[in-house]
């Protein structure tokens, strides 16, 4: 990926998909099954999502500095990575605006 916009787009999609899996698969499995309470694999996915989110924040900061975004827009993009489906919406808006 050569541009910061492409990196942001990729990380927004990865973070969004992992957040959806975390919300709609991980949480029910963790709290509704015995296997989910003791499984190390399921815990590793949550840890991986945390690392993806950190990389997402770094790509947002890189894109924001490069495109001279306001602090409010940067904050909204960072928050979009924490709400299911919001990163997909934010990604589309940013790509349309800056491509």
C-alpha distance (Angstrom), angle and dihedral (degrees) to the residues before:
residue distance angle dihedral
X1 . . .
X2 3.72 . .
X3 3.78 103.2 .
X4 3.77 132.1 56.9
X5 3.81 88.9 -128.3
X6 3.81 90.8 58.2
X7 3.81 90.8 47.9
X8 3.80 90.6 49.3
X9 3.79 91.6 48.6
X10 3.79 92.2 50.5
X11 3.79 94.4 46.8
X12 3.81 92.7 45.6
X13 3.79 89.6 55.1
X14 3.81 94.4 44.4
X15 3.79 92.5 46.4
X16 3.80 92.1 45.6
X17 3.79 94.6 49.8
X18 3.79 93.1 45.3
X19 3.82 90.2 48.7
X20 3.81 90.8 51.5
X21 3.81 91.2 49.6
X22 3.79 89.9 46.2
X23 3.80 92.2 50.4
X24 3.79 101.8 40.3
X25 3.82 102.5 29.3
X26 3.81 110.2 20.2
X27 3.80 98.6 46.6
X28 3.82 96.8 47.7
X29 3.81 91.6 45.0
X30 3.79 91.9 47.1
X31 3.78 96.2 49.8
X32 3.80 102.6 30.2
X33 3.81 102.6 44.3
X34 3.77 135.2 53.4
X35 3.80 91.0 -136.8
X36 3.81 91.1 58.6
X37 3.80 92.6 55.1
X38 3.78 94.0 57.8
X39 3.82 104.4 27.1
X40 3.79 116.6 115.5
X41 3.83 92.1 -165.2
X42 3.77 91.9 61.2
X43 3.81 90.8 49.9
X44 3.79 91.5 50.4
X45 3.79 90.6 57.7
X46 3.80 90.7 56.6
X47 3.80 90.1 49.8
X48 3.81 90.8 49.1
X49 3.80 90.2 52.1
X50 3.80 88.9 54.0
X51 3.79 90.9 54.8
X52 3.81 91.0 46.4
X53 3.80 89.1 53.2
X54 3.81 92.2 51.7
X55 3.81 89.9 51.6
X56 3.82 88.8 47.2
X57 3.82 90.2 54.9
X58 3.80 90.9 49.7
X59 3.81 91.7 50.8
X60 3.83 90.3 48.3
X61 3.82 89.5 52.6
X62 3.79 91.9 47.4
X63 3.80 92.4 49.1
X64 3.80 91.8 44.1
X65 3.79 93.4 53.2
X66 3.78 92.4 45.0
X67 3.83 94.4 47.9
X68 3.84 93.8 36.5
X69 3.80 94.9 -123.1
X70 3.77 121.9 -178.6
X71 3.79 119.7 -104.0
X72 3.80 89.7 -113.1
X73 3.80 91.8 56.7
X74 3.80 90.6 47.2
X75 3.80 91.0 50.4
X76 3.81 91.6 48.7
X77 3.81 91.0 50.6
X78 3.80 91.3 50.5
X79 3.81 90.9 48.9
X80 3.81 89.9 47.7
X81 3.79 87.4 65.9
X82 3.80 90.4 62.7
X83 3.82 100.0 51.1
X84 3.82 119.9 73.9
X85 3.83 111.2 -109.9
X86 3.83 92.8 4.2
X87 3.81 94.2 99.0
X88 3.82 89.7 56.9
X89 3.81 91.4 52.8
X90 3.81 92.6 44.8
X91 3.79 91.5 47.9
X92 3.81 92.3 53.9
X93 3.81 93.1 47.7
X94 3.80 94.2 48.0
X95 3.80 93.7 45.8
X96 3.81 91.3 50.4
X97 3.79 92.1 46.9
X98 3.81 98.8 46.6
X99 3.80 105.7 30.8
